[in-house]
């Protein structure tokens, strides 16, 4: 019997989508207004889900307070009110698309979660645009 526990979180951050090795024209063609040189912001919403067996002693899959602390330390303190391109080392040479952001977040949280549990991260860049990564 495996149960999924989920925690929501959010952060505000700025980014610009572009490749240094592409011309201005190519960046504009592929990334459009997301290539604005002066950056733009999003209110990112996050759903982190951990699936595992219920510990018979505690009745928990994991203490959701611990999950909240992990998200706070690994994501919120490092991404909130930051410029992802300039302030977050992971995106120094990695385009901060929603897809790349969700993989970076998953990798940071994965190392803090019991290895017998599964991890899924859903990242909303806008209320209608979201991406999912399960580590597969
Ligand atoms: Ni954007």
Backbone and ligand atoms as CSV (ligand in chain L), in Angstrom:
chain,resi,resn,atom,element,x,y,z
A,1,UNK,N,N,0.852,-1.196,0.000
A,1,UNK,CA,C,0.000,0.000,0.000
A,1,UNK,C,C,0.889,1.248,0.000
A,2,UNK,N,N,0.785,2.005,-1.074
A,2,UNK,CA,C,1.593,3.226,-1.168
A,2,UNK,C,C,0.664,4.428,-1.311
A,3,UNK,N,N,0.974,5.475,-0.565
A,3,UNK,CA,C,0.137,6.678,-0.521
A,3,UNK,C,C,0.980,7.872,-0.940
A,4,UNK,N,N,0.333,8.837,-1.625
A,4,UNK,CA,C,1.025,10.054,-2.060
A,4,UNK,C,C,0.664,11.214,-1.146
A,5,UNK,N,N,1.678,11.884,-0.605
A,5,UNK,CA,C,1.456,13.109,0.163
A,5,UNK,C,C,2.016,14.276,-0.660
A,6,UNK,N,N,1.275,15.378,-0.682
A,6,UNK,CA,C,1.662,16.513,-1.527
A,6,UNK,C,C,1.671,17.800,-0.733
A,7,UNK,N,N,2.563,18.680,-1.150
A,7,UNK,CA,C,2.687,19.999,-0.526
A,7,UNK,C,C,2.794,21.042,-1.638
A,8,UNK,N,N,2.019,22.120,-1.495
A,8,UNK,CA,C,2.092,23.224,-2.455
A,8,UNK,C,C,3.037,24.296,-1.939
A,9,UNK,N,N,3.668,24.995,-2.867
A,9,UNK,CA,C,4.529,26.108,-2.497
A,9,UNK,C,C,4.535,27.085,-3.668
A,10,UNK,N,N,5.136,28.215,-3.483
A,10,UNK,CA,C,5.255,29.157,-4.601
A,10,UNK,C,C,6.504,30.015,-4.445
A,11,UNK,N,N,6.920,30.573,-5.568
A,11,UNK,CA,C,7.988,31.571,-5.536
A,11,UNK,C,C,7.793,32.505,-6.718
A,12,UNK,N,N,8.278,33.729,-6.554
A,12,UNK,CA,C,8.262,34.709,-7.642
A,12,UNK,C,C,9.683,34.834,-8.146
A,13,UNK,N,N,9.838,34.819,-9.475
A,13,UNK,CA,C,11.196,34.942,-10.006
A,13,UNK,C,C,11.151,35.535,-11.413
A,14,UNK,N,N,12.266,36.119,-11.807
A,14,UNK,CA,C,12.417,36.668,-13.153
A,14,UNK,C,C,13.298,35.741,-13.980
A,15,UNK,N,N,13.093,35.788,-15.293
A,15,UNK,CA,C,13.987,35.040,-16.176
A,15,UNK,C,C,13.964,35.614,-17.583
A,16,UNK,N,N,14.870,35.118,-18.377
A,16,UNK,CA,C,14.903,35.411,-19.809
A,16,UNK,C,C,15.274,34.116,-20.515
A,17,UNK,N,N,14.526,33.766,-21.562
A,17,UNK,CA,C,14.848,32.560,-22.329
A,17,UNK,C,C,15.696,32.950,-23.538
A,18,UNK,N,N,16.906,32.467,-23.575
A,18,UNK,CA,C,17.776,32.721,-24.731
A,18,UNK,C,C,18.990,31.817,-24.660
A,19,UNK,N,N,19.647,31.663,-25.786
A,19,UNK,CA,C,20.919,30.941,-25.841
A,19,UNK,C,C,22.003,31.915,-26.248
A,20,UNK,N,N,23.074,31.900,-25.446
A,20,UNK,CA,C,24.194,32.806,-25.732
A,20,UNK,C,C,24.810,32.522,-27.098
A,21,UNK,N,N,24.738,31.229,-27.497
A,21,UNK,CA,C,25.424,30.836,-28.732
A,21,UNK,C,C,24.541,31.029,-29.970
A,22,UNK,N,N,23.332,31.588,-29.799
A,22,UNK,CA,C,22.472,31.877,-30.941
A,22,UNK,C,C,22.492,33.375,-31.239
A,23,UNK,N,N,22.171,33.719,-32.495
A,23,UNK,CA,C,22.053,35.124,-32.878
A,23,UNK,C,C,20.799,35.723,-32.230
A,24,UNK,N,N,20.759,37.064,-32.197
A,24,UNK,CA,C,19.565,37.754,-31.692
A,24,UNK,C,C,18.320,37.335,-32.477
A,25,UNK,N,N,18.490,37.179,-33.786
A,25,UNK,CA,C,17.343,36.837,-34.636
A,25,UNK,C,C,16.808,35.446,-34.286
A,26,UNK,N,N,17.737,34.494,-34.101
A,26,UNK,CA,C,17.293,33.130,-33.784
A,26,UNK,C,C,16.632,33.073,-32.408
A,27,UNK,N,N,17.216,33.764,-31.418
A,27,UNK,CA,C,16.608,33.812,-30.088
A,27,UNK,C,C,15.201,34.408,-30.154
A,28,UNK,N,N,15.054,35.465,-30.935
A,28,UNK,CA,C,13.752,36.124,-31.036
A,28,UNK,C,C,12.729,35.217,-31.717
A,29,UNK,N,N,13.199,34.488,-32.736
A,29,UNK,CA,C,12.300,33.619,-33.488
A,29,UNK,C,C,11.798,32.471,-32.596
A,30,UNK,N,N,12.692,31.897,-31.796
A,30,UNK,CA,C,12.325,30.723,-30.988
A,30,UNK,C,C,11.627,31.115,-29.686
A,31,UNK,N,N,12.143,32.147,-29.026
A,31,UNK,CA,C,11.658,32.450,-27.678
A,31,UNK,C,C,10.725,33.652,-27.611
A,32,UNK,N,N,10.615,34.441,-28.683
A,32,UNK,CA,C,9.649,35.538,-28.747
A,32,UNK,C,C,9.775,36.501,-27.585
A,33,UNK,N,N,8.637,36.835,-26.967
A,33,UNK,CA,C,8.681,37.840,-25.890
A,33,UNK,C,C,9.380,37.305,-24.639
A,34,UNK,N,N,9.547,35.995,-24.518
A,34,UNK,CA,C,10.291,35.432,-23.383
A,34,UNK,C,C,11.781,35.740,-23.488
A,35,UNK,N,N,12.214,36.244,-24.652
A,35,UNK,CA,C,13.610,36.618,-24.869
A,35,UNK,C,C,13.853,38.090,-24.538
A,36,UNK,N,N,12.874,38.776,-23.988
A,36,UNK,CA,C,13.045,40.189,-23.600
A,36,UNK,C,C,14.354,40.388,-22.832
A,37,UNK,N,N,15.293,41.195,-23.356
A,37,UNK,CA,C,16.618,41.328,-22.715
A,37,UNK,C,C,16.556,41.846,-21.278
A,38,UNK,N,N,15.477,42.549,-20.926
A,38,UNK,CA,C,15.365,43.091,-19.563
A,38,UNK,C,C,14.595,42.161,-18.624
A,39,UNK,N,N,14.437,40.913,-19.040
A,39,UNK,CA,C,13.820,39.889,-18.186
A,39,UNK,C,C,12.317,40.137,-17.987
A,40,UNK,N,N,11.621,39.135,-17.462
A,40,UNK,CA,C,10.214,39.267,-17.090
A,40,UNK,C,C,9.966,38.279,-15.961
A,41,UNK,N,N,8.864,38.472,-15.233
A,41,UNK,CA,C,8.644,37.672,-14.030
A,41,UNK,C,C,7.472,36.721,-14.151
A,42,UNK,N,N,7.484,35.713,-13.268
A,42,UNK,CA,C,6.362,34.784,-13.141
A,42,UNK,C,C,6.089,34.529,-11.665
A,43,UNK,N,N,4.823,34.222,-11.366
A,43,UNK,CA,C,4.462,33.689,-10.050
A,43,UNK,C,C,4.403,32.176,-10.205
A,44,UNK,N,N,5.494,31.517,-9.864
A,44,UNK,CA,C,5.560,30.066,-10.023
A,44,UNK,C,C,4.837,29.376,-8.872
A,45,UNK,N,N,4.069,28.362,-9.223
A,45,UNK,CA,C,3.405,27.529,-8.211
A,45,UNK,C,C,3.945,26.107,-8.363
A,46,UNK,N,N,4.055,25.433,-7.229
A,46,UNK,CA,C,4.751,24.161,-7.188
A,46,UNK,C,C,3.901,23.161,-6.417
A,47,UNK,N,N,3.799,21.926,-6.931
A,47,UNK,CA,C,3.196,20.847,-6.142
A,47,UNK,C,C,4.217,19.719,-6.079
A,48,UNK,N,N,4.677,19.424,-4.873
A,48,UNK,CA,C,5.670,18.373,-4.665
A,48,UNK,C,C,4.965,17.183,-4.032
A,49,UNK,N,N,5.083,16.006,-4.661
A,49,UNK,CA,C,4.379,14.810,-4.186
A,49,UNK,C,C,5.367,13.683,-3.898
A,50,UNK,N,N,5.234,13.090,-2.725
A,50,UNK,CA,C,6.074,11.974,-2.310
A,50,UNK,C,C,5.174,10.756,-2.125
A,51,UNK,N,N,5.531,9.656,-2.795
A,51,UNK,CA,C,4.738,8.434,-2.717
A,51,UNK,C,C,5.561,7.340,-2.038
A,52,UNK,N,N,4.965,6.718,-1.027
A,52,UNK,CA,C,5.677,5.655,-0.331
A,52,UNK,C,C,4.741,4.889,0.585
A,53,UNK,N,N,5.333,3.955,1.295
A,53,UNK,CA,C,4.568,3.141,2.243
A,53,UNK,C,C,4.296,3.945,3.517
A,54,UNK,N,N,3.176,3.662,4.147
A,54,UNK,CA,C,2.865,4.294,5.434
A,54,UNK,C,C,3.703,3.631,6.522
A,55,UNK,N,N,4.440,4.442,7.256
A,55,UNK,CA,C,5.199,3.931,8.398
A,55,UNK,C,C,4.203,3.500,9.477
A,56,UNK,N,N,4.182,2.194,9.844
A,56,UNK,CA,C,3.153,1.729,10.785
A,56,UNK,C,C,3.255,2.383,12.158
A,57,UNK,N,N,4.431,2.857,12.489
A,57,UNK,CA,C,4.629,3.467,13.806
A,57,UNK,C,C,4.011,4.874,13.864
A,58,UNK,N,N,4.332,5.687,12.837
A,58,UNK,CA,C,3.864,7.082,12.842
A,58,UNK,C,C,2.540,7.255,12.107
A,59,UNK,N,N,2.232,6.356,11.174
A,59,UNK,CA,C,1.079,6.559,10.311
A,59,UNK,C,C,1.357,7.511,9.169
A,60,UNK,N,N,2.606,7.976,9.047
A,60,UNK,CA,C,2.999,8.908,7.986
A,60,UNK,C,C,3.751,8.190,6.866
A,61,UNK,N,N,3.596,8.685,5.615
A,61,UNK,CA,C,4.565,8.365,4.561
A,61,UNK,C,C,5.840,9.150,4.844
A,62,UNK,N,N,5.671,10.450,5.035
A,62,UNK,CA,C,6.720,11.282,5.612
A,62,UNK,C,C,6.041,12.441,6.320
A,63,UNK,N,N,6.687,12.993,7.302
A,63,UNK,CA,C,6.131,14.131,8.022
A,63,UNK,C,C,6.044,15.303,7.052
A,64,UNK,N,N,4.835,15.803,6.786
A,64,UNK,CA,C,4.671,16.848,5.778
A,64,UNK,C,C,5.345,18.155,6.203
A,65,UNK,N,N,5.559,18.310,7.508
A,65,UNK,CA,C,6.344,19.464,7.982
A,65,UNK,C,C,7.787,19.365,7.473
A,66,UNK,N,N,8.322,18.138,7.471
A,66,UNK,CA,C,9.674,17.950,6.930
A,66,UNK,C,C,9.699,18.273,5.435
A,67,UNK,N,N,8.648,17.843,4.707
A,67,UNK,CA,C,8.579,18.141,3.275
A,67,UNK,C,C,8.500,19.655,3.053
A,68,UNK,N,N,7.697,20.339,3.861
A,68,UNK,CA,C,7.596,21.804,3.753
A,68,UNK,C,C,8.952,22.459,4.001
A,69,UNK,N,N,9.686,21.969,4.992
A,69,UNK,CA,C,11.011,22.541,5.299
A,69,UNK,C,C,11.987,22.312,4.147
A,70,UNK,N,N,11.935,21.117,3.549
A,70,UNK,CA,C,12.827,20.801,2.428
A,70,UNK,C,C,12.539,21.729,1.244
A,71,UNK,N,N,11.257,21.920,0.930
A,71,UNK,CA,C,10.893,22.818,-0.185
A,71,UNK,C,C,11.342,24.238,0.129
A,72,UNK,N,N,11.157,24.659,1.357
A,72,UNK,CA,C,11.572,26.013,1.745
A,72,UNK,C,C,13.079,26.186,1.551
A,73,UNK,N,N,13.843,25.207,2.062
A,73,UNK,CA,C,15.310,25.336,2.010
A,73,UNK,C,C,15.861,25.172,0.592
A,74,UNK,N,N,15.343,24.206,-0.146
A,74,UNK,CA,C,15.921,23.872,-1.458
A,74,UNK,C,C,15.394,24.760,-2.584
A,75,UNK,N,N,14.164,25.283,-2.427
A,75,UNK,CA,C,13.543,26.028,-3.536
A,75,UNK,C,C,13.276,27.482,-3.145
A,76,UNK,N,N,12.464,27.697,-2.121
A,76,UNK,CA,C,12.015,29.059,-1.835
A,76,UNK,C,C,13.171,29.982,-1.482
A,77,UNK,N,N,14.064,29.563,-0.587
A,77,UNK,CA,C,15.151,30.470,-0.194
A,77,UNK,C,C,16.097,30.739,-1.366
A,78,UNK,N,N,16.177,29.802,-2.318
A,78,UNK,CA,C,17.142,29.961,-3.404
A,78,UNK,C,C,16.558,30.609,-4.655
A,79,UNK,N,N,15.236,30.501,-4.862
A,79,UNK,CA,C,14.618,31.018,-6.097
A,79,UNK,C,C,13.724,32.234,-5.873
A,80,UNK,N,N,13.147,32.386,-4.674
A,80,UNK,CA,C,12.125,33.419,-4.494
A,80,UNK,C,C,12.731,34.818,-4.571
A,81,UNK,N,N,12.098,35.676,-5.390
A,81,UNK,CA,C,12.553,37.050,-5.611
A,81,UNK,C,C,13.956,37.102,-6.192
A,82,UNK,N,N,14.302,36.082,-6.982
A,82,UNK,CA,C,15.609,36.047,-7.638
A,82,UNK,C,C,15.438,36.193,-9.146
A,83,UNK,N,N,16.528,36.570,-9.773
A,83,UNK,CA,C,16.626,36.492,-11.229
A,83,UNK,C,C,17.271,35.140,-11.532
A,84,UNK,N,N,16.515,34.231,-12.119
A,84,UNK,CA,C,17.016,32.856,-12.280
A,84,UNK,C,C,18.289,32.823,-13.128
A,85,UNK,N,N,18.348,33.631,-14.186
A,85,UNK,CA,C,19.533,33.639,-15.050
A,85,UNK,C,C,20.776,34.132,-14.310
A,86,UNK,N,N,20.597,35.167,-13.486
A,86,UNK,CA,C,21.763,35.841,-12.896
A,86,UNK,C,C,22.076,35.375,-11.483
A,87,UNK,N,N,21.065,34.985,-10.716
A,87,UNK,CA,C,21.261,34.720,-9.282
A,87,UNK,C,C,21.376,33.244,-8.934
A,88,UNK,N,N,20.919,32.366,-9.804
A,88,UNK,CA,C,20.857,30.942,-9.455
A,88,UNK,C,C,21.896,30.181,-10.286
A,89,UNK,N,N,22.924,29.641,-9.625
A,89,UNK,CA,C,24.060,29.046,-10.347
A,89,UNK,C,C,23.654,27.955,-11.341
A,90,UNK,N,N,22.602,27.194,-11.010
A,90,UNK,CA,C,22.170,26.099,-11.898
A,90,UNK,C,C,21.796,26.601,-13.302
A,91,UNK,N,N,21.401,27.892,-13.408
A,91,UNK,CA,C,20.947,28.408,-14.705
A,91,UNK,C,C,21.981,29.309,-15.371
A,92,UNK,N,N,23.212,29.246,-14.872
A,92,UNK,CA,C,24.261,30.056,-15.486
A,92,UNK,C,C,24.410,29.687,-16.959
A,93,UNK,N,N,24.390,28.385,-17.251
A,93,UNK,CA,C,24.518,27.928,-18.630
A,93,UNK,C,C,23.361,27.009,-19.029
A,94,UNK,N,N,22.213,27.198,-18.367
A,94,UNK,CA,C,21.035,26.363,-18.648
A,94,UNK,C,C,19.832,27.290,-18.797
A,95,UNK,N,N,19.169,27.202,-19.942
A,95,UNK,CA,C,18.031,28.074,-20.214
A,95,UNK,C,C,16.928,27.831,-19.182
A,96,UNK,N,N,16.476,28.855,-18.445
A,96,UNK,CA,C,15.504,28.616,-17.363
A,96,UNK,C,C,14.066,28.502,-17.865
A,97,UNK,N,N,13.834,27.545,-18.751
A,97,UNK,CA,C,12.470,27.197,-19.149
A,97,UNK,C,C,11.789,26.478,-17.990
A,98,UNK,N,N,10.463,26.388,-18.041
A,98,UNK,CA,C,9.744,25.640,-17.005
A,98,UNK,C,C,10.260,24.198,-16.941
A,99,UNK,N,N,10.552,23.620,-18.114
A,99,UNK,CA,C,11.039,22.240,-18.147
A,99,UNK,C,C,12.368,22.093,-17.395
A,100,UNK,N,N,13.301,23.006,-17.669
A,100,UNK,CA,C,14.596,22.915,-16.981
A,100,UNK,C,C,14.472,23.262,-15.502
A,101,UNK,N,N,13.600,24.196,-15.161
A,101,UNK,CA,C,13.423,24.559,-13.744
A,101,UNK,C,C,12.865,23.366,-12.965
A,102,UNK,N,N,11.891,22.662,-13.529
A,102,UNK,CA,C,11.282,21.555,-12.770
A,102,UNK,C,C,12.294,20.429,-12.555
A,103,UNK,N,N,13.192,20.200,-13.518
A,103,UNK,CA,C,14.218,19.165,-13.343
A,103,UNK,C,C,15.227,19.586,-12.265
A,104,UNK,N,N,15.624,20.852,-12.273
A,104,UNK,CA,C,16.554,21.346,-11.241
A,104,UNK,C,C,15.922,21.195,-9.854
A,105,UNK,N,N,14.651,21.577,-9.733
A,105,UNK,CA,C,13.961,21.467,-8.439
A,105,UNK,C,C,13.857,20.005,-8.000
A,106,UNK,N,N,13.486,19.140,-8.931
A,106,UNK,CA,C,13.350,17.707,-8.602
A,106,UNK,C,C,14.673,17.153,-8.074
A,107,UNK,N,N,15.784,17.491,-8.763
A,107,UNK,CA,C,17.104,16.988,-8.339
A,107,UNK,C,C,17.479,17.483,-6.949
A,108,UNK,N,N,17.124,18.726,-6.635
A,108,UNK,CA,C,17.464,19.281,-5.321
A,108,UNK,C,C,16.658,18.606,-4.216
A,109,UNK,N,N,15.368,18.329,-4.489
A,109,UNK,CA,C,14.519,17.716,-3.471
A,109,UNK,C,C,14.801,16.223,-3.356
A,110,UNK,N,N,15.100,15.588,-4.498
A,110,UNK,CA,C,15.307,14.123,-4.516
A,110,UNK,C,C,16.348,13.666,-3.497
A,111,UNK,N,N,17.426,14.429,-3.370
A,111,UNK,CA,C,18.504,14.006,-2.472
A,111,UNK,C,C,18.119,14.132,-0.998
A,112,UNK,N,N,16.971,14.756,-0.708
A,112,UNK,CA,C,16.514,14.917,0.673
A,112,UNK,C,C,15.377,13.951,1.038
A,113,UNK,N,N,14.933,13.141,0.061
A,113,UNK,CA,C,13.776,12.266,0.271
A,113,UNK,C,C,14.250,10.818,0.396
A,114,UNK,N,N,13.603,10.056,1.261
A,114,UNK,CA,C,13.924,8.636,1.428
A,114,UNK,C,C,13.986,7.944,0.062
A,115,UNK,N,N,15.053,7.154,-0.140
A,115,UNK,CA,C,15.251,6.619,-1.495
A,115,UNK,C,C,14.233,5.553,-1.885
A,116,UNK,N,N,13.487,5.012,-0.917
A,116,UNK,CA,C,12.425,4.061,-1.273
A,116,UNK,C,C,11.138,4.772,-1.702
A,117,UNK,N,N,11.066,6.100,-1.514
A,117,UNK,CA,C,9.880,6.866,-1.919
A,117,UNK,C,C,10.061,7.419,-3.334
A,118,UNK,N,N,8.941,7.622,-4.026
A,118,UNK,CA,C,8.967,8.252,-5.350
A,118,UNK,C,C,8.648,9.733,-5.209
A,119,UNK,N,N,9.202,10.519,-6.121
A,119,UNK,CA,C,9.027,11.971,-6.072
A,119,UNK,C,C,8.478,12.464,-7.403
A,120,UNK,N,N,7.471,13.327,-7.338
A,120,UNK,CA,C,6.956,14.001,-8.533
A,120,UNK,C,C,6.853,15.489,-8.233
A,121,UNK,N,N,7.293,16.320,-9.181
A,121,UNK,CA,C,7.174,17.772,-9.024
A,121,UNK,C,C,6.379,18.320,-10.209
A,122,UNK,N,N,5.351,19.117,-9.906
A,122,UNK,CA,C,4.583,19.838,-10.926
A,122,UNK,C,C,4.877,21.322,-10.730
A,123,UNK,N,N,5.241,21.991,-11.811
A,123,UNK,CA,C,5.577,23.416,-11.735
A,123,UNK,C,C,4.665,24.201,-12.669
A,124,UNK,N,N,3.909,25.122,-12.090
A,124,UNK,CA,C,3.055,26.025,-12.881
A,124,UNK,C,C,3.827,27.308,-13.143
A,125,UNK,N,N,3.984,27.649,-14.420
A,125,UNK,CA,C,4.615,28.939,-14.747
A,125,UNK,C,C,3.540,30.021,-14.872
A,126,UNK,N,N,2.370,29.616,-15.342
A,126,UNK,CA,C,1.180,30.476,-15.329
A,126,UNK,C,C,0.047,29.570,-14.859
A,127,UNK,N,N,-1.125,30.154,-14.544
A,127,UNK,CA,C,-2.220,29.286,-14.078
A,127,UNK,C,C,-2.590,28.190,-15.080
A,128,UNK,N,N,-2.279,28.397,-16.370
A,128,UNK,CA,C,-2.687,27.425,-17.372
A,128,UNK,C,C,-1.538,26.645,-17.994
A,129,UNK,N,N,-0.300,27.042,-17.705
A,129,UNK,CA,C,0.867,26.352,-18.288
A,129,UNK,C,C,1.670,25.696,-17.177
A,130,UNK,N,N,1.785,24.364,-17.238
A,130,UNK,CA,C,2.544,23.676,-16.208
A,130,UNK,C,C,3.255,22.468,-16.767
A,131,UNK,N,N,4.316,22.069,-16.064
A,131,UNK,CA,C,5.149,20.943,-16.472
A,131,UNK,C,C,5.286,19.981,-15.296
A,132,UNK,N,N,5.561,18.725,-15.607
A,132,UNK,CA,C,5.661,17.682,-14.584
A,132,UNK,C,C,6.945,16.888,-14.797
A,133,UNK,N,N,7.649,16.593,-13.712
A,133,UNK,CA,C,8.833,15.710,-13.805
A,133,UNK,C,C,8.770,14.679,-12.690
A,134,UNK,N,N,8.988,13.402,-13.084
A,134,UNK,CA,C,8.943,12.288,-12.133
A,134,UNK,C,C,10.285,11.589,-12.040
A,135,UNK,N,N,11.300,12.148,-12.696
A,135,UNK,CA,C,12.615,11.521,-12.638
A,135,UNK,C,C,12.778,10.366,-13.595
A,136,UNK,N,N,11.898,10.228,-14.559
A,136,UNK,CA,C,11.967,9.108,-15.499
A,136,UNK,C,C,12.527,9.558,-16.835
L,1,NI,NI,NI,8.722,33.468,-18.898
